[in-house]
Amino acid sequence: MEPYVGVIGIVGGFLICFAGLRLLKPCIFVAGLLLCTMLGLLCCYFFFSDSAEDLQSTFYYFLGGGFVAGLIVGWLL
């Protein structure tokens, strides 16, 4: 999995480097999306880390909620 993430990061970095200001707004949108999604998952692990069965049942709720909140925050940014 790590090589794919690296390739995506390198290609994305080259696009940002050569496209300049045209990709500034999409980069801010993606940053807000990822930040809210990760915060949602962090809240999930913070509240439900003691029991594995509760964690599996609520993981996708927090993932979806963080993704939707990330879409809203990314759009507002």
N, CA, C, O and CB atoms as a CASP TS submission, in Angstrom:
PFRMAT TS
TARGET T0000
AUTHOR 0000-0000-0000
METHOD Language model
MODEL 1
PARENT N/A
ATOM      1  N   MET     1       0.814  -1.193   0.000  1.00  0.00           N
ATOM      2  CA  MET     1       0.000   0.000   0.000  1.00  0.00           C
ATOM      3  C   MET     1       0.861   1.262   0.000  1.00  0.00           C
ATOM      4  O   MET     1       0.489   2.258  -0.620  1.00  0.00           O
ATOM      5  CB  MET     1      -0.928  -0.005   1.198  1.00  0.00           C
ATOM      6  N   GLU     2       2.009   1.237   0.686  1.00  0.00           N
ATOM      7  CA  GLU     2       2.837   2.428   0.790  1.00  0.00           C
ATOM      8  C   GLU     2       3.369   2.917  -0.554  1.00  0.00           C
ATOM      9  O   GLU     2       3.413   4.128  -0.768  1.00  0.00           O
ATOM     10  CB  GLU     2       3.981   2.159   1.709  1.00  0.00           C
ATOM     11  N   PRO     3       3.779   2.030  -1.476  1.00  0.00           N
ATOM     12  CA  PRO     3       4.259   2.562  -2.766  1.00  0.00           C
ATOM     13  C   PRO     3       3.173   3.323  -3.530  1.00  0.00           C
ATOM     14  O   PRO     3       3.463   4.311  -4.204  1.00  0.00           O
ATOM     15  CB  PRO     3       4.784   1.422  -3.636  1.00  0.00           C
ATOM     16  N   TYR     4       1.932   2.868  -3.424  1.00  0.00           N
ATOM     17  CA  TYR     4       0.857   3.565  -4.128  1.00  0.00           C
ATOM     18  C   TYR     4       0.623   4.955  -3.548  1.00  0.00           C
ATOM     19  O   TYR     4       0.387   5.913  -4.284  1.00  0.00           O
ATOM     20  CB  TYR     4      -0.434   2.749  -4.066  1.00  0.00           C
ATOM     21  N   VAL     5       0.689   5.057  -2.238  1.00  0.00           N
ATOM     22  CA  VAL     5       0.521   6.360  -1.595  1.00  0.00           C
ATOM     23  C   VAL     5       1.669   7.283  -2.006  1.00  0.00           C
ATOM     24  O   VAL     5       1.452   8.468  -2.259  1.00  0.00           O
ATOM     25  CB  VAL     5       0.462   6.212  -0.044  1.00  0.00           C
ATOM     26  N   GLY     6       2.874   6.752  -2.073  1.00  0.00           N
ATOM     27  CA  GLY     6       4.020   7.542  -2.499  1.00  0.00           C
ATOM     28  C   GLY     6       3.894   8.035  -3.923  1.00  0.00           C
ATOM     29  O   GLY     6       4.196   9.192  -4.215  1.00  0.00           O
ATOM     30  N   VAL     7       3.446   7.152  -4.821  1.00  0.00           N
ATOM     31  CA  VAL     7       3.268   7.543  -6.220  1.00  0.00           C
ATOM     32  C   VAL     7       2.193   8.609  -6.349  1.00  0.00           C
ATOM     33  O   VAL     7       2.359   9.571  -7.099  1.00  0.00           O
ATOM     34  CB  VAL     7       2.908   6.327  -7.078  1.00  0.00           C
ATOM     35  N   ILE     8       1.092   8.446  -5.623  1.00  0.00           N
ATOM     36  CA  ILE     8       0.023   9.454  -5.645  1.00  0.00           C
ATOM     37  C   ILE     8       0.550  10.787  -5.127  1.00  0.00           C
ATOM     38  O   ILE     8       0.232  11.837  -5.685  1.00  0.00           O
ATOM     39  CB  ILE     8      -1.192   8.990  -4.798  1.00  0.00           C
ATOM     40  N   GLY     9       1.343  10.756  -4.076  1.00  0.00           N
ATOM     41  CA  GLY     9       1.909  11.982  -3.517  1.00  0.00           C
ATOM     42  C   GLY     9       2.874  12.666  -4.473  1.00  0.00           C
ATOM     43  O   GLY     9       2.860  13.890  -4.601  1.00  0.00           O
ATOM     44  N   ILE    10       3.708  11.886  -5.142  1.00  0.00           N
ATOM     45  CA  ILE    10       4.666  12.465  -6.089  1.00  0.00           C
ATOM     46  C   ILE    10       3.956  13.056  -7.294  1.00  0.00           C
ATOM     47  O   ILE    10       4.266  14.172  -7.709  1.00  0.00           O
ATOM     48  CB  ILE    10       5.675  11.409  -6.544  1.00  0.00           C
ATOM     49  N   VAL    11       3.008  12.322  -7.859  1.00  0.00           N
ATOM     50  CA  VAL    11       2.267  12.837  -9.014  1.00  0.00           C
ATOM     51  C   VAL    11       1.463  14.074  -8.626  1.00  0.00           C
ATOM     52  O   VAL    11       1.430  15.055  -9.369  1.00  0.00           O
ATOM     53  CB  VAL    11       1.332  11.752  -9.587  1.00  0.00           C
ATOM     54  N   GLY    12       0.820  14.029  -7.469  1.00  0.00           N
ATOM     55  CA  GLY    12       0.072  15.194  -6.996  1.00  0.00           C
ATOM     56  C   GLY    12       0.979  16.383  -6.753  1.00  0.00           C
ATOM     57  O   GLY    12       0.596  17.515  -7.049  1.00  0.00           O
ATOM     58  N   GLY    13       2.166  16.160  -6.224  1.00  0.00           N
ATOM     59  CA  GLY    13       3.123  17.239  -5.999  1.00  0.00           C
ATOM     60  C   GLY    13       3.589  17.871  -7.295  1.00  0.00           C
ATOM     61  O   GLY    13       3.719  19.092  -7.377  1.00  0.00           O
ATOM     62  N   PHE    14       3.843  17.049  -8.316  1.00  0.00           N
ATOM     63  CA  PHE    14       4.234  17.596  -9.616  1.00  0.00           C
ATOM     64  C   PHE    14       3.103  18.411 -10.233  1.00  0.00           C
ATOM     65  O   PHE    14       3.339  19.467 -10.819  1.00  0.00           O
ATOM     66  CB  PHE    14       4.647  16.468 -10.568  1.00  0.00           C
ATOM     67  N   LEU    15       1.885  17.922 -10.100  1.00  0.00           N
ATOM     68  CA  LEU    15       0.744  18.683 -10.634  1.00  0.00           C
ATOM     69  C   LEU    15       0.599  20.027  -9.936  1.00  0.00           C
ATOM     70  O   LEU    15       0.372  21.049 -10.583  1.00  0.00           O
ATOM     71  CB  LEU    15      -0.553  17.878 -10.484  1.00  0.00           C
ATOM     72  N   ILE    16       0.729  20.021  -8.623  1.00  0.00           N
ATOM     73  CA  ILE    16       0.625  21.272  -7.877  1.00  0.00           C
ATOM     74  C   ILE    16       1.778  22.203  -8.230  1.00  0.00           C
ATOM     75  O   ILE    16       1.594  23.414  -8.348  1.00  0.00           O
ATOM     76  CB  ILE    16       0.604  20.998  -6.366  1.00  0.00           C
ATOM     77  N   CYS    17       2.958  21.636  -8.395  1.00  0.00           N
ATOM     78  CA  CYS    17       4.130  22.449  -8.707  1.00  0.00           C
ATOM     79  C   CYS    17       3.983  23.139 -10.060  1.00  0.00           C
ATOM     80  O   CYS    17       4.282  24.327 -10.176  1.00  0.00           O
ATOM     81  CB  CYS    17       5.390  21.587  -8.694  1.00  0.00           C
ATOM     82  N   PHE    18       3.535  22.426 -11.073  1.00  0.00           N
ATOM     83  CA  PHE    18       3.489  22.993 -12.416  1.00  0.00           C
ATOM     84  C   PHE    18       2.182  23.697 -12.740  1.00  0.00           C
ATOM     85  O   PHE    18       2.158  24.546 -13.631  1.00  0.00           O
ATOM     86  CB  PHE    18       3.726  21.919 -13.417  1.00  0.00           C
ATOM     87  N   ALA    19       1.098  23.377 -12.051  1.00  0.00           N
ATOM     88  CA  ALA    19      -0.174  24.044 -12.328  1.00  0.00           C
ATOM     89  C   ALA    19      -0.316  25.323 -11.520  1.00  0.00           C
ATOM     90  O   ALA    19      -1.052  26.224 -11.921  1.00  0.00           O
ATOM     91  CB  ALA    19      -1.340  23.109 -12.030  1.00  0.00           C
ATOM     92  N   GLY    20       0.367  25.420 -10.400  1.00  0.00           N
ATOM     93  CA  GLY    20       0.384  26.656  -9.632  1.00  0.00           C
ATOM     94  C   GLY    20      -0.944  26.994  -8.984  1.00  0.00           C
ATOM     95  O   GLY    20      -1.557  26.167  -8.309  1.00  0.00           O
ATOM     96  N   LEU    21      -1.372  28.221  -9.202  1.00  0.00           N
ATOM     97  CA  LEU    21      -2.557  28.733  -8.522  1.00  0.00           C
ATOM     98  C   LEU    21      -3.857  28.107  -9.006  1.00  0.00           C
ATOM     99  O   LEU    21      -4.875  28.210  -8.323  1.00  0.00           O
ATOM    100  CB  LEU    21      -2.631  30.212  -8.692  1.00  0.00           C
ATOM    101  N   ARG    22      -3.847  27.468 -10.158  1.00  0.00           N
ATOM    102  CA  ARG    22      -5.081  26.834 -10.639  1.00  0.00           C
ATOM    103  C   ARG    22      -5.521  25.687  -9.745  1.00  0.00           C
ATOM    104  O   ARG    22      -6.712  25.383  -9.681  1.00  0.00           O
ATOM    105  CB  ARG    22      -4.892  26.328 -12.059  1.00  0.00           C
ATOM    106  N   LEU    23      -4.595  25.049  -9.058  1.00  0.00           N
ATOM    107  CA  LEU    23      -4.942  23.923  -8.184  1.00  0.00           C
ATOM    108  C   LEU    23      -4.943  24.291  -6.707  1.00  0.00           C
ATOM    109  O   LEU    23      -5.016  23.405  -5.855  1.00  0.00           O
ATOM    110  CB  LEU    23      -3.983  22.786  -8.412  1.00  0.00           C
ATOM    111  N   LEU    24      -4.862  25.572  -6.387  1.00  0.00           N
ATOM    112  CA  LEU    24      -4.835  25.970  -4.990  1.00  0.00           C
ATOM    113  C   LEU    24      -6.166  25.673  -4.301  1.00  0.00           C
ATOM    114  O   LEU    24      -6.173  25.097  -3.213  1.00  0.00           O
ATOM    115  CB  LEU    24      -4.502  27.452  -4.874  1.00  0.00           C
ATOM    116  N   LYS    25      -7.279  26.047  -4.901  1.00  0.00           N
ATOM    117  CA  LYS    25      -8.589  25.793  -4.296  1.00  0.00           C
ATOM    118  C   LYS    25      -8.886  24.299  -4.167  1.00  0.00           C
ATOM    119  O   LYS    25      -9.385  23.884  -3.121  1.00  0.00           O
ATOM    120  CB  LYS    25      -9.679  26.463  -5.119  1.00  0.00           C
ATOM    121  N   PRO    26      -8.603  23.462  -5.188  1.00  0.00           N
ATOM    122  CA  PRO    26      -8.814  22.022  -4.979  1.00  0.00           C
ATOM    123  C   PRO    26      -7.922  21.435  -3.887  1.00  0.00           C
ATOM    124  O   PRO    26      -8.341  20.517  -3.181  1.00  0.00           O
ATOM    125  CB  PRO    26      -8.571  21.279  -6.270  1.00  0.00           C
ATOM    126  N   CYS    27      -6.704  21.946  -3.737  1.00  0.00           N
ATOM    127  CA  CYS    27      -5.820  21.447  -2.678  1.00  0.00           C
ATOM    128  C   CYS    27      -6.360  21.799  -1.301  1.00  0.00           C
ATOM    129  O   CYS    27      -6.298  20.977  -0.387  1.00  0.00           O
ATOM    130  CB  CYS    27      -4.407  22.016  -2.845  1.00  0.00           C
ATOM    131  N   ILE    28      -6.886  23.001  -1.139  1.00  0.00           N
ATOM    132  CA  ILE    28      -7.461  23.394   0.145  1.00  0.00           C
ATOM    133  C   ILE    28      -8.706  22.564   0.439  1.00  0.00           C
ATOM    134  O   ILE    28      -8.938  22.177   1.584  1.00  0.00           O
ATOM    135  CB  ILE    28      -7.803  24.897   0.151  1.00  0.00           C
ATOM    136  N   PHE    29      -9.513  22.289  -0.598  1.00  0.00           N
ATOM    137  CA  PHE    29     -10.690  21.442  -0.426  1.00  0.00           C
ATOM    138  C   PHE    29     -10.299  20.044   0.042  1.00  0.00           C
ATOM    139  O   PHE    29     -10.890  19.522   0.987  1.00  0.00           O
ATOM    140  CB  PHE    29     -11.481  21.357  -1.734  1.00  0.00           C
ATOM    141  N   VAL    30      -9.321  19.441  -0.598  1.00  0.00           N
ATOM    142  CA  VAL    30      -8.895  18.087  -0.234  1.00  0.00           C
ATOM    143  C   VAL    30      -8.277  18.081   1.157  1.00  0.00           C
ATOM    144  O   VAL    30      -8.469  17.127   1.910  1.00  0.00           O
ATOM    145  CB  VAL    30      -7.890  17.535  -1.265  1.00  0.00           C
ATOM    146  N   ALA    31      -7.539  19.128   1.512  1.00  0.00           N
ATOM    147  CA  ALA    31      -6.956  19.201   2.854  1.00  0.00           C
ATOM    148  C   ALA    31      -8.048  19.273   3.920  1.00  0.00           C
ATOM    149  O   ALA    31      -7.945  18.600   4.945  1.00  0.00           O
ATOM    150  CB  ALA    31      -6.024  20.420   2.969  1.00  0.00           C
ATOM    151  N   GLY    32      -9.082  20.068   3.699  1.00  0.00           N
ATOM    152  CA  GLY    32     -10.190  20.146   4.647  1.00  0.00           C
ATOM    153  C   GLY    32     -10.947  18.835   4.735  1.00  0.00           C
ATOM    154  O   GLY    32     -11.360  18.425   5.819  1.00  0.00           O
ATOM    155  N   LEU    33     -11.132  18.175   3.600  1.00  0.00           N
ATOM    156  CA  LEU    33     -11.809  16.880   3.569  1.00  0.00           C
ATOM    157  C   LEU    33     -11.044  15.835   4.371  1.00  0.00           C
ATOM    158  O   LEU    33     -11.628  15.131   5.194  1.00  0.00           O
ATOM    159  CB  LEU    33     -11.984  16.407   2.128  1.00  0.00           C
ATOM    160  N   LEU    34      -9.748  15.732   4.136  1.00  0.00           N
ATOM    161  CA  LEU    34      -8.946  14.746   4.850  1.00  0.00           C
ATOM    162  C   LEU    34      -8.837  15.062   6.335  1.00  0.00           C
ATOM    163  O   LEU    34      -8.842  14.154   7.166  1.00  0.00           O
ATOM    164  CB  LEU    34      -7.565  14.662   4.243  1.00  0.00           C
ATOM    165  N   LEU    35      -8.738  16.349   6.674  1.00  0.00           N
ATOM    166  CA  LEU    35      -8.638  16.728   8.073  1.00  0.00           C
ATOM    167  C   LEU    35      -9.898  16.342   8.843  1.00  0.00           C
ATOM    168  O   LEU    35      -9.805  15.761   9.924  1.00  0.00           O
ATOM    169  CB  LEU    35      -8.385  18.224   8.196  1.00  0.00           C
ATOM    170  N   CYS    36     -11.053  16.652   8.308  1.00  0.00           N
ATOM    171  CA  CYS    36     -12.300  16.311   9.011  1.00  0.00           C
ATOM    172  C   CYS    36     -12.531  14.810   9.064  1.00  0.00           C
ATOM    173  O   CYS    36     -13.038  14.303  10.065  1.00  0.00           O
ATOM    174  CB  CYS    36     -13.489  16.984   8.337  1.00  0.00           C
ATOM    175  N   THR    37     -12.172  14.093   8.016  1.00  0.00           N
ATOM    176  CA  THR    37     -12.317  12.643   8.034  1.00  0.00           C
ATOM    177  C   THR    37     -11.414  12.023   9.091  1.00  0.00           C
ATOM    178  O   THR    37     -11.837  11.127   9.821  1.00  0.00           O
ATOM    179  CB  THR    37     -12.000  12.056   6.657  1.00  0.00           C
ATOM    180  N   MET    38     -10.183  12.491   9.177  1.00  0.00           N
ATOM    181  CA  MET    38      -9.264  11.960  10.184  1.00  0.00           C
ATOM    182  C   MET    38      -9.705  12.339  11.596  1.00  0.00           C
ATOM    183  O   MET    38      -9.555  11.540  12.521  1.00  0.00           O
ATOM    184  CB  MET    38      -7.844  12.470   9.925  1.00  0.00           C
ATOM    185  N   LEU    39     -10.245  13.543  11.776  1.00  0.00           N
ATOM    186  CA  LEU    39     -10.755  13.920  13.101  1.00  0.00           C
ATOM    187  C   LEU    39     -11.960  13.070  13.496  1.00  0.00           C
ATOM    188  O   LEU    39     -12.110  12.714  14.665  1.00  0.00           O
ATOM    189  CB  LEU    39     -11.135  15.406  13.122  1.00  0.00           C
ATOM    190  N   GLY    40     -12.813  12.747  12.539  1.00  0.00           N
ATOM    191  CA  GLY    40     -13.942  11.869  12.824  1.00  0.00           C
ATOM    192  C   GLY    40     -13.491  10.481  13.236  1.00  0.00           C
ATOM    193  O   GLY    40     -14.044   9.894  14.166  1.00  0.00           O
ATOM    194  N   LEU    41     -12.487   9.955  12.548  1.00  0.00           N
ATOM    195  CA  LEU    41     -11.967   8.635  12.917  1.00  0.00           C
ATOM    196  C   LEU    41     -11.232   8.679  14.251  1.00  0.00           C
ATOM    197  O   LEU    41     -11.278   7.719  15.021  1.00  0.00           O
ATOM    198  CB  LEU    41     -11.034   8.107  11.827  1.00  0.00           C
ATOM    199  N   LEU    42     -10.562   9.780  14.521  1.00  0.00           N
ATOM    200  CA  LEU    42      -9.888   9.923  15.814  1.00  0.00           C
ATOM    201  C   LEU    42     -10.907   9.944  16.952  1.00  0.00           C
ATOM    202  O   LEU    42     -10.677   9.342  18.000  1.00  0.00           O
ATOM    203  CB  LEU    42      -9.034  11.207  15.840  1.00  0.00           C
ATOM    204  N   CYS    43     -12.015  10.623  16.756  1.00  0.00           N
ATOM    205  CA  CYS    43     -13.087  10.615  17.766  1.00  0.00           C
ATOM    206  C   CYS    43     -13.640   9.214  17.946  1.00  0.00           C
ATOM    207  O   CYS    43     -13.942   8.808  19.068  1.00  0.00           O
ATOM    208  CB  CYS    43     -14.221  11.581  17.369  1.00  0.00           C
ATOM    209  N   CYS    44     -13.778   8.475  16.864  1.00  0.00           N
ATOM    210  CA  CYS    44     -14.278   7.096  16.941  1.00  0.00           C
ATOM    211  C   CYS    44     -13.349   6.247  17.799  1.00  0.00           C
ATOM    212  O   CYS    44     -13.813   5.522  18.679  1.00  0.00           O
ATOM    213  CB  CYS    44     -14.413   6.481  15.527  1.00  0.00           C
ATOM    214  N   TYR    45     -12.059   6.326  17.557  1.00  0.00           N
ATOM    215  CA  TYR    45     -11.120   5.526  18.333  1.00  0.00           C
ATOM    216  C   TYR    45     -11.007   6.025  19.771  1.00  0.00           C
ATOM    217  O   TYR    45     -10.763   5.234  20.683  1.00  0.00           O
ATOM    218  CB  TYR    45      -9.753   5.537  17.671  1.00  0.00           C
ATOM    219  N   PHE    46     -11.180   7.322  19.981  1.00  0.00           N
ATOM    220  CA  PHE    46     -11.104   7.867  21.329  1.00  0.00           C
ATOM    221  C   PHE    46     -12.260   7.372  22.195  1.00  0.00           C
ATOM    222  O   PHE    46     -12.060   7.012  23.355  1.00  0.00           O
ATOM    223  CB  PHE    46     -11.099   9.391  21.282  1.00  0.00           C
ATOM    224  N   PHE    47     -13.453   7.355  21.639  1.00  0.00           N
ATOM    225  CA  PHE    47     -14.624   6.967  22.422  1.00  0.00           C
ATOM    226  C   PHE    47     -14.828   5.456  22.506  1.00  0.00           C
ATOM    227  O   PHE    47     -15.335   4.964  23.514  1.00  0.00           O
ATOM    228  CB  PHE    47     -15.849   7.600  21.836  1.00  0.00           C
ATOM    229  N   PHE    48     -14.449   4.717  21.478  1.00  0.00           N
ATOM    230  CA  PHE    48     -14.773   3.289  21.414  1.00  0.00           C
ATOM    231  C   PHE    48     -13.550   2.392  21.366  1.00  0.00           C
ATOM    232  O   PHE    48     -13.648   1.264  20.881  1.00  0.00           O
ATOM    233  CB  PHE    48     -15.626   3.018  20.216  1.00  0.00           C
ATOM    234  N   SER    49     -12.398   2.848  21.851  1.00  0.00           N
ATOM    235  CA  SER    49     -11.193   2.035  21.749  1.00  0.00           C
ATOM    236  C   SER    49     -11.152   0.889  22.751  1.00  0.00           C
ATOM    237  O   SER    49     -10.356  -0.037  22.590  1.00  0.00           O
ATOM    238  CB  SER    49      -9.987   2.899  21.935  1.00  0.00           C
ATOM    239  N   ASP    50     -11.992   0.930  23.781  1.00  0.00           N
ATOM    240  CA  ASP    50     -11.936  -0.115  24.800  1.00  0.00           C
ATOM    241  C   ASP    50     -12.670  -1.399  24.391  1.00  0.00           C
ATOM    242  O   ASP    50     -12.338  -2.473  24.893  1.00  0.00           O
ATOM    243  CB  ASP    50     -12.520   0.407  26.089  1.00  0.00           C
ATOM    244  N   SER    51     -13.649  -1.314  23.499  1.00  0.00           N
ATOM    245  CA  SER    51     -14.376  -2.527  23.098  1.00  0.00           C
ATOM    246  C   SER    51     -14.348  -2.671  21.576  1.00  0.00           C
ATOM    247  O   SER    51     -14.751  -1.768  20.843  1.00  0.00           O
ATOM    248  CB  SER    51     -15.845  -2.486  23.612  1.00  0.00           C
ATOM    249  N   ALA    52     -13.869  -3.815  21.125  1.00  0.00           N
ATOM    250  CA  ALA    52     -13.686  -4.036  19.685  1.00  0.00           C
ATOM    251  C   ALA    52     -15.017  -4.193  18.953  1.00  0.00           C
ATOM    252  O   ALA    52     -15.134  -3.755  17.808  1.00  0.00           O
ATOM    253  CB  ALA    52     -12.826  -5.271  19.451  1.00  0.00           C
ATOM    254  N   GLU    53     -16.021  -4.804  19.579  1.00  0.00           N
ATOM    255  CA  GLU    53     -17.293  -5.004  18.876  1.00  0.00           C
ATOM    256  C   GLU    53     -18.041  -3.685  18.685  1.00  0.00           C
ATOM    257  O   GLU    53     -18.702  -3.493  17.664  1.00  0.00           O
ATOM    258  CB  GLU    53     -18.173  -5.995  19.643  1.00  0.00           C
ATOM    259  N   ASP    54     -17.945  -2.784  19.649  1.00  0.00           N
ATOM    260  CA  ASP    54     -18.549  -1.460  19.466  1.00  0.00           C
ATOM    261  C   ASP    54     -17.802  -0.664  18.403  1.00  0.00           C
ATOM    262  O   ASP    54     -18.408   0.093  17.645  1.00  0.00           O
ATOM    263  CB  ASP    54     -18.561  -0.685  20.792  1.00  0.00           C
ATOM    264  N   LEU    55     -16.492  -0.838  18.352  1.00  0.00           N
ATOM    265  CA  LEU    55     -15.676  -0.108  17.384  1.00  0.00           C
ATOM    266  C   LEU    55     -16.034  -0.506  15.962  1.00  0.00           C
ATOM    267  O   LEU    55     -16.131   0.357  15.089  1.00  0.00           O
ATOM    268  CB  LEU    55     -14.188  -0.356  17.640  1.00  0.00           C
ATOM    269  N   GLN    56     -16.232  -1.785  15.711  1.00  0.00           N
ATOM    270  CA  GLN    56     -16.548  -2.231  14.358  1.00  0.00           C
ATOM    271  C   GLN    56     -17.939  -1.798  13.926  1.00  0.00           C
ATOM    272  O   GLN    56     -18.166  -1.544  12.744  1.00  0.00           O
ATOM    273  CB  GLN    56     -16.428  -3.736  14.263  1.00  0.00           C
ATOM    274  N   SER    57     -18.860  -1.712  14.854  1.00  0.00           N
ATOM    275  CA  SER    57     -20.215  -1.340  14.469  1.00  0.00           C
ATOM    276  C   SER    57     -20.352   0.161  14.218  1.00  0.00           C
ATOM    277  O   SER    57     -21.220   0.572  13.448  1.00  0.00           O
ATOM    278  CB  SER    57     -21.192  -1.772  15.540  1.00  0.00           C
ATOM    279  N   THR    58     -19.529   0.974  14.839  1.00  0.00           N
ATOM    280  CA  THR    58     -19.649   2.427  14.671  1.00  0.00           C
ATOM    281  C   THR    58     -18.572   3.040  13.791  1.00  0.00           C
ATOM    282  O   THR    58     -18.624   4.235  13.501  1.00  0.00           O
ATOM    283  CB  THR    58     -19.614   3.087  16.006  1.00  0.00           C
ATOM    284  N   PHE    59     -17.604   2.254  13.362  1.00  0.00           N
ATOM    285  CA  PHE    59     -16.497   2.782  12.557  1.00  0.00           C
ATOM    286  C   PHE    59     -16.999   3.447  11.283  1.00  0.00           C
ATOM    287  O   PHE    59     -16.578   4.557  10.956  1.00  0.00           O
ATOM    288  CB  PHE    59     -15.516   1.663  12.205  1.00  0.00           C
ATOM    289  N   TYR    60     -17.886   2.787  10.569  1.00  0.00           N
ATOM    290  CA  TYR    60     -18.350   3.328   9.296  1.00  0.00           C
ATOM    291  C   TYR    60     -19.261   4.537   9.482  1.00  0.00           C
ATOM    292  O   TYR    60     -19.342   5.391   8.599  1.00  0.00           O
ATOM    293  CB  TYR    60     -19.077   2.256   8.511  1.00  0.00           C
ATOM    294  N   TYR    61     -19.947   4.618  10.619  1.00  0.00           N
ATOM    295  CA  TYR    61     -20.731   5.819  10.903  1.00  0.00           C
ATOM    296  C   TYR    61     -19.826   7.031  11.083  1.00  0.00           C
ATOM    297  O   TYR    61     -20.101   8.105  10.549  1.00  0.00           O
ATOM    298  CB  TYR    61     -21.592   5.615  12.153  1.00  0.00           C
ATOM    299  N   PHE    62     -18.751   6.854  11.837  1.00  0.00           N
ATOM    300  CA  PHE    62     -17.817   7.957  12.034  1.00  0.00           C
ATOM    301  C   PHE    62     -17.064   8.276  10.748  1.00  0.00           C
ATOM    302  O   PHE    62     -16.779   9.442  10.476  1.00  0.00           O
ATOM    303  CB  PHE    62     -16.830   7.625  13.152  1.00  0.00           C
ATOM    304  N   LEU    63     -16.739   7.266   9.958  1.00  0.00           N
ATOM    305  CA  LEU    63     -16.071   7.503   8.684  1.00  0.00           C
ATOM    306  C   LEU    63     -16.972   8.292   7.748  1.00  0.00           C
ATOM    307  O   LEU    63     -16.528   9.257   7.126  1.00  0.00           O
ATOM    308  CB  LEU    63     -15.659   6.179   8.034  1.00  0.00           C
ATOM    309  N   GLY    64     -18.218   7.895   7.644  1.00  0.00           N
ATOM    310  CA  GLY    64     -19.161   8.607   6.786  1.00  0.00           C
ATOM    311  C   GLY    64     -19.456  10.011   7.292  1.00  0.00           C
ATOM    312  O   GLY    64     -19.523  10.958   6.508  1.00  0.00           O
ATOM    313  N   GLY    65     -19.633  10.144   8.598  1.00  0.00           N
ATOM    314  CA  GLY    65     -19.875  11.465   9.175  1.00  0.00           C
ATOM    315  C   GLY    65     -18.697  12.403   8.996  1.00  0.00           C
ATOM    316  O   GLY    65     -18.876  13.584   8.697  1.00  0.00           O
ATOM    317  N   GLY    66     -17.498  11.883   9.178  1.00  0.00           N
ATOM    318  CA  GLY    66     -16.304  12.696   8.960  1.00  0.00           C
ATOM    319  C   GLY    66     -16.139  13.079   7.499  1.00  0.00           C
ATOM    320  O   GLY    66     -15.690  14.181   7.186  1.00  0.00           O
ATOM    321  N   PHE    67     -16.502  12.171   6.610  1.00  0.00           N
ATOM    322  CA  PHE    67     -16.407  12.462   5.182  1.00  0.00           C
ATOM    323  C   PHE    67     -17.399  13.544   4.775  1.00  0.00           C
ATOM    324  O   PHE    67     -17.053  14.456   4.024  1.00  0.00           O
ATOM    325  CB  PHE    67     -16.648  11.194   4.362  1.00  0.00           C
ATOM    326  N   VAL    68     -18.627  13.446   5.265  1.00  0.00           N
ATOM    327  CA  VAL    68     -19.640  14.452   4.940  1.00  0.00           C
ATOM    328  C   VAL    68     -19.247  15.804   5.555  1.00  0.00           C
ATOM    329  O   VAL    68     -19.360  16.838   4.896  1.00  0.00           O
ATOM    330  CB  VAL    68     -21.044  14.004   5.452  1.00  0.00           C
ATOM    331  N   ALA    69     -18.795  15.799   6.788  1.00  0.00           N
ATOM    332  CA  ALA    69     -18.342  17.046   7.410  1.00  0.00           C
ATOM    333  C   ALA    69     -17.135  17.603   6.667  1.00  0.00           C
ATOM    334  O   ALA    69     -17.001  18.819   6.525  1.00  0.00           O
ATOM    335  CB  ALA    69     -17.995  16.819   8.895  1.00  0.00           C
ATOM    336  N   GLY    70     -16.253  16.720   6.189  1.00  0.00           N
ATOM    337  CA  GLY    70     -15.105  17.165   5.410  1.00  0.00           C
ATOM    338  C   GLY    70     -15.502  17.784   4.090  1.00  0.00           C
ATOM    339  O   GLY    70     -14.890  18.756   3.650  1.00  0.00           O
ATOM    340  N   LEU    71     -16.528  17.228   3.449  1.00  0.00           N
ATOM    341  CA  LEU    71     -17.020  17.832   2.214  1.00  0.00           C
ATOM    342  C   LEU    71     -17.546  19.245   2.462  1.00  0.00           C
ATOM    343  O   LEU    71     -17.296  20.161   1.678  1.00  0.00           O
ATOM    344  CB  LEU    71     -18.120  16.961   1.599  1.00  0.00           C
ATOM    345  N   ILE    72     -18.272  19.403   3.558  1.00  0.00           N
ATOM    346  CA  ILE    72     -18.831  20.722   3.883  1.00  0.00           C
ATOM    347  C   ILE    72     -17.718  21.706   4.228  1.00  0.00           C
ATOM    348  O   ILE    72     -17.693  22.825   3.715  1.00  0.00           O
ATOM    349  CB  ILE    72     -19.830  20.616   5.057  1.00  0.00           C
ATOM    350  N   VAL    73     -16.789  21.286   5.108  1.00  0.00           N
ATOM    351  CA  VAL    73     -15.700  22.181   5.509  1.00  0.00           C
ATOM    352  C   VAL    73     -14.791  22.486   4.323  1.00  0.00           C
ATOM    353  O   VAL    73     -14.369  23.629   4.148  1.00  0.00           O
ATOM    354  CB  VAL    73     -14.883  21.560   6.658  1.00  0.00           C
ATOM    355  N   GLY    74     -14.486  21.485   3.511  1.00  0.00           N
ATOM    356  CA  GLY    74     -13.654  21.722   2.329  1.00  0.00           C
ATOM    357  C   GLY    74     -14.311  22.682   1.364  1.00  0.00           C
ATOM    358  O   GLY    74     -13.630  23.517   0.770  1.00  0.00           O
ATOM    359  N   TRP    75     -15.624  22.582   1.193  1.00  0.00           N
ATOM    360  CA  TRP    75     -16.330  23.495   0.307  1.00  0.00           C
ATOM    361  C   TRP    75     -16.318  24.907   0.878  1.00  0.00           C
ATOM    362  O   TRP    75     -16.173  25.879   0.136  1.00  0.00           O
ATOM    363  CB  TRP    75     -17.771  23.021   0.082  1.00  0.00           C
ATOM    364  N   LEU    76     -16.470  25.023   2.204  1.00  0.00           N
ATOM    365  CA  LEU    76     -16.443  26.345   2.818  1.00  0.00           C
ATOM    366  C   LEU    76     -15.061  26.978   2.778  1.00  0.00           C
ATOM    367  O   LEU    76     -14.940  28.199   2.673  1.00  0.00           O
ATOM    368  CB  LEU    76     -16.917  26.259   4.245  1.00  0.00           C
ATOM    369  N   LEU    77     -14.018  26.159   2.859  1.00  0.00           N
ATOM    370  CA  LEU    77     -12.661  26.703   2.779  1.00  0.00           C
ATOM    371  C   LEU    77     -12.374  27.212   1.383  1.00  0.00           C
ATOM    372  O   LEU    77     -11.278  27.708   1.119  1.00  0.00           O
ATOM    373  CB  LEU    77     -11.626  25.646   3.177  1.00  0.00           C
TER
END
